């Protein structure tokens, strides 16, 4: 798989903004003797974090992904493309200058051919 991506961010005293855009080109493969190629894949995200205090922050992120149709033996398969957009509210805690914890929940707001699943998250970030 080949991937091309762009990640950008901006920090101020109270705000941190990040944006991501990645595009993937899956490679052809053979599965049980059948030539198969998954659809190209796009991932995008935009997040904002606001520092409520010196140690605490609130976070809101939107991320989505889209994938084209799958090909088998050079024929497109119906209903194999997918699309989803999640909203991710969360809270962050700066335990120390080097250690950050975030709790969040990913909530699907739009989608096609994806399960509607609410996903809790707990993230740890250590800077060294």
C-alpha positions as CSV (number, residue, x, y, z in Angstrom):
1,X,0.0,0.0,0.0
2,X,1.3,3.5,-0.8
3,X,0.3,6.4,1.4
4,X,0.6,10.1,1.0
5,X,-0.3,12.3,4.0
6,X,-0.3,15.8,5.4
7,X,-0.4,16.6,9.1
8,X,-0.5,20.2,10.3
9,X,-0.9,21.9,13.7
10,X,-1.1,25.3,15.3
11,X,-0.6,26.1,19.0
12,X,-1.5,29.3,20.9
13,X,-1.8,29.9,24.7
14,X,-5.3,28.5,25.0
15,X,-5.9,26.6,21.7
16,X,-4.3,23.7,19.8
17,X,-5.5,22.9,16.3
18,X,-4.5,19.9,14.3
19,X,-5.6,18.6,10.8
20,X,-4.7,15.4,9.0
21,X,-5.3,14.3,5.4
22,X,-4.0,10.9,4.2
23,X,-4.6,9.1,0.9
24,X,-3.8,5.4,0.4
25,X,-3.5,3.3,-2.8
26,X,-3.9,-0.4,-1.9
27,X,-1.8,-2.9,-3.9
28,X,-3.3,-5.7,-6.0
29,X,-3.3,-9.0,-4.3
30,X,-4.6,-12.6,-4.9
31,X,-7.0,-14.1,-2.5
32,X,-7.8,-17.8,-3.1
33,X,-6.7,-17.4,-6.7
34,X,-8.9,-14.3,-7.3
35,X,-7.2,-11.1,-8.3
36,X,-8.5,-8.5,-5.7
37,X,-7.9,-4.8,-5.2
38,X,-9.4,-2.8,-2.4
39,X,-10.6,0.7,-3.2
40,X,-8.5,3.8,-2.6
41,X,-8.8,5.1,0.9
42,X,-9.1,8.7,2.2
43,X,-8.7,9.7,5.9
44,X,-9.3,13.2,7.2
45,X,-9.4,14.8,10.6
46,X,-9.8,18.2,12.3
47,X,-9.4,18.7,16.0
48,X,-9.4,21.5,18.5
49,X,-8.3,21.5,22.1
50,X,-9.0,24.3,24.5
51,X,-7.1,24.7,27.7
52,X,-9.7,25.3,30.5
53,X,-6.9,25.5,33.1
54,X,-3.2,24.8,33.4
55,X,-3.9,21.1,33.7
56,X,-7.3,20.4,32.1
57,X,-8.5,20.8,28.5
58,X,-11.6,20.0,26.5
59,X,-11.3,18.5,23.0
60,X,-13.5,18.2,20.0
61,X,-12.4,16.2,16.9
62,X,-14.1,15.3,13.7
63,X,-12.6,12.5,11.6
64,X,-13.8,10.6,8.6
65,X,-12.8,8.0,6.1
66,X,-13.9,7.0,2.7
67,X,-13.0,4.0,0.6
68,X,-13.8,3.2,-3.0
69,X,-15.3,-0.1,-4.3
70,X,-13.4,-3.3,-4.2
71,X,-12.5,-5.0,-7.5
72,X,-12.4,-8.8,-8.0
73,X,-11.0,-10.1,-11.3
74,X,-11.2,-6.5,-12.6
75,X,-14.9,-6.1,-11.9
76,X,-16.3,-3.6,-9.3
77,X,-18.3,-5.1,-6.5
78,X,-21.5,-3.4,-5.6
79,X,-21.9,-2.0,-2.1
80,X,-18.3,-2.4,-1.2
81,X,-17.5,1.4,-0.9
82,X,-17.8,3.0,2.5
83,X,-17.9,6.4,4.2
84,X,-18.1,7.4,7.8
85,X,-17.8,10.7,9.8
86,X,-17.2,10.6,13.6
87,X,-17.5,13.4,16.2
88,X,-15.2,12.9,19.2
89,X,-15.7,15.0,22.3
90,X,-13.2,14.5,25.1
91,X,-11.4,15.8,28.1
92,X,-7.6,16.0,28.6
93,X,-5.4,16.1,31.7
94,X,-1.8,17.2,31.8
95,X,-0.5,15.0,34.5
96,X,3.0,16.5,34.1
97,X,5.0,18.4,31.6
98,X,5.7,15.1,29.8
99,X,2.6,13.0,30.4
100,X,-0.9,13.7,29.0
101,X,-4.1,11.6,29.3
102,X,-7.3,12.0,27.2
103,X,-10.6,10.3,27.6
104,X,-13.1,10.5,24.7
105,X,-15.9,8.8,22.9
106,X,-16.2,8.5,19.1
107,X,-19.8,8.9,17.9
108,X,-20.7,8.2,14.2
109,X,-22.7,11.1,12.7
110,X,-22.8,10.1,9.0
111,X,-22.0,6.9,7.2
112,X,-22.5,4.3,4.5
113,X,-21.7,0.6,4.7
114,X,-20.2,1.0,8.2
115,X,-21.4,-0.3,11.6
116,X,-23.0,2.3,13.8
117,X,-20.7,1.9,16.8
118,X,-20.0,4.3,19.7
119,X,-16.3,3.8,20.7
120,X,-14.9,4.9,24.0
121,X,-11.3,5.9,24.0
122,X,-8.5,6.4,26.5
123,X,-5.2,7.8,25.2
124,X,-1.8,8.3,26.9
125,X,0.9,10.6,25.4
126,X,4.4,10.7,26.8
127,X,6.9,13.3,25.5
128,X,10.6,12.6,25.9
